[in-house]
Amino acid sequence: MKYFLGLFFFAVTCLAAYAQNPATPLLEVAAFGRHQPIGVAVSQQGRIFVTFPKKPTDYDYGLAEIVQGKRQPYPNAEWNQWDSLRATSRFVNVQALFVDQNDALWVLDPANPADEAPLLAGIKLLKINLSTNKVERVYHFEDLPRERSGLNDIQVDTRNQVAYLSDPKLAALVVLDLRTGKSRLLLQGHKSTAAAPGFVLRIDGKEVRDKASKPFSSNVNGIALTPDFQYLYYRAINQTKLYRIQTDALRNTTLKPTDVAARVEEVGETGISHGMIADKAGNVYLTDSPNHAVRRVTPAGRFETVVRDPRLLWPDSFGIGPDGYLYLTAAQIERTPKWNNGQDRVQYPFRLYKVKLQ
């Protein structure tokens, strides 16, 4: 059933929630020095995994398991040892992580370090068996226009053996058949997957622009799959609306593009957000950089603030642990030199946090 959160309701709810100043504490899990965390995932056994983008400096490996607060290369040092000639079996620029309902770890490597053109041979999605710590399968998306691609986020439906991905560069959702390895682009350029024209991201009273005054912009970015696999929530960073679609429409290969577009539902106004995740109860959590907060939309359509804390500097990605905590990275992207006329405004060390779910 469609439901709508009006702009007025959004504003009133936000003001009420912020006035209450949620007391839910934000706890530090680990500090990473100058190593910038992006993706995070937590296994059903409580193992924590974090990705780190490949950069010219302050980089040693792209995927780590956090053990007693320390980073250890995962699944081994070899995968993290950069070698451009072996890009198919080495991490290039790991982005997103996802632990599925069978407790397998999925690792997305769009192979596009520092926003450069992707290294085509390095574009891949890995499935890792967490019992053996072995890579079981690698997907390469050879049926996508990979030279123009920029895969960003990943969710996996174990029941239907399908993976859903966002691609901001192509302004599209990607549906990957995990059995055949074939993938399809859907909703490319649709209003739900595209940044709003002229929308400029503003954080702490400052527009996020590079040296050339080009504003930060991202099409469809964060995605969240409900635990019953029925709905995929998604949105662009550079707009304020949240959308969802029934996944059967995404899996149905007989539907025309117009038929798929007709199935898109506008959930409502949710402000700015980057990462998303859905919990077992169907709540959809959203990061909120301008307000240094985490918010959620309940299955009933209520808009709630989970936690607000000045340490939440560009909260980026989520993972939910078996301990009932929501884990999240603070990437501080808006404070990096690229978006500050060459000045490094990052508050080191980079950190991973968690907050107890209510």
Buried (B, 14 or more C-beta within 10 A) or exposed (E): EEEEBEEEBBEEBBEEBEEEEBEBEBEEBBEBEEBBBBBBBBBEEEBBBBBBBBBEEEBEBBBBBBEEEEBBBBBBEEBBEBEEEEBEBBBBBBBBBBBBEEBBBBBBBBBBBEEEBBBBBBBBBBBBBBEEEEBEEBBBBEEBEBEEBBBBBBBBBBEBEBBBBBBBBBBBBBBBBBEEBBBBBBBBEBBBBBBEEEBEBBBEEEEBBBEEEEBBBBBBBBBBBBEEBEBBBBBBBBBBBBBBBBBEBBBEEEBEEEEBBEBBBBBBBBBBBBBBBBBEEBBBBBBBBBBBBBBBBEEEBEBBBBBBBEEBBBBBBBBBBEEEBBBBBBBBBBBBEBBBEEEEBBEBEBBBBBBBBE
